[in-house]
Amino acid sequence: MSKLPTNVNFLILRYQQVKENVHFVMLRNNDGIYSTGTLANIPKQESTDGGWHLFGEQKFEKERAAVIVYNKLCRGVPVKIK
């Protein structure tokens, strides 16, 4: 099992609040990869430390396709919509 990095930095490019303390975000990771996810501010409970957590990154096929198109547009690559 690979160890996930704990010091990942990312820049939030766009966000939209979908619920109280929950935002849908488009972000750029420190390695230059664009992705999407849900950023939630979870209250501290017995089972969690609480704080901001990122969930569902590129969970769905359409979401991943949107990120690929966004990456191409950012690099100036022509995109064909089918």
C-alpha positions in Angstrom: 0.0 0.0 0.0 1.5 3.3 -1.0 1.8 6.1 1.5 -0.1 9.2 0.5 1.6 12.6 0.9 0.4 14.7 3.9 1.9 18.0 2.7 0.0 18.5 -0.6 -0.6 22.1 -1.6 -3.2 23.2 -4.0 -4.7 26.4 -5.3 -8.5 26.7 -5.4 -9.4 28.2 -8.8 -13.1 28.2 -8.5 -15.7 27.1 -5.9 -19.4 27.1 -5.4 -21.1 26.5 -2.1 -23.5 23.6 -2.3 -24.4 23.3 1.4 -23.5 24.9 4.6 -19.8 24.3 5.1 -19.6 22.3 1.8 -18.1 23.7 -1.4 -17.6 22.1 -4.9 -14.1 23.1 -5.9 -11.9 23.2 -9.0 -8.2 23.2 -8.0 -4.7 23.0 -9.2 -2.4 20.7 -7.3 1.3 21.6 -6.7 2.3 19.2 -9.5 0.3 21.2 -12.0 -2.6 18.8 -12.3 -6.1 20.2 -12.3 -8.9 18.3 -10.5 -12.2 18.7 -8.8 -13.7 17.7 -5.5 -15.9 18.6 -2.6 -14.3 20.5 0.2 -16.2 20.2 3.6 -15.6 21.7 7.0 -16.3 18.8 9.3 -16.9 19.5 13.0 -14.7 17.7 15.5 -16.3 14.5 16.8 -15.2 11.4 18.6 -14.4 9.6 15.3 -12.8 12.6 13.4 -10.4 15.4 14.1 -12.6 17.9 12.3 -11.5 20.6 9.9 -11.4 20.9 6.2 -11.4 17.7 4.1 -11.4 17.1 0.4 -13.6 14.3 -1.0 -14.7 12.8 -4.3 -11.9 14.0 -6.4 -12.7 13.0 -10.0 -15.2 10.4 -8.8 -17.4 10.4 -11.9 -16.6 9.8 -15.5 -18.2 13.2 -16.6 -16.3 15.0 -13.9 -13.0 13.5 -15.0 -13.8 14.4 -18.7 -14.5 18.0 -17.6 -11.1 18.2 -15.9 -9.3 16.8 -19.0 -11.0 19.4 -21.2 -10.1 22.1 -18.7 -6.5 21.0 -18.7 -6.4 21.1 -22.5 -7.9 24.5 -22.6 -5.4 25.8 -20.1 -2.5 24.5 -22.3 -4.1 26.0 -25.4 -4.9 22.6 -26.9 -8.0 22.7 -29.2 -10.9 20.7 -27.8 -13.6 19.0 -29.9 -17.0 18.7 -28.2 -18.9 15.6 -29.4 
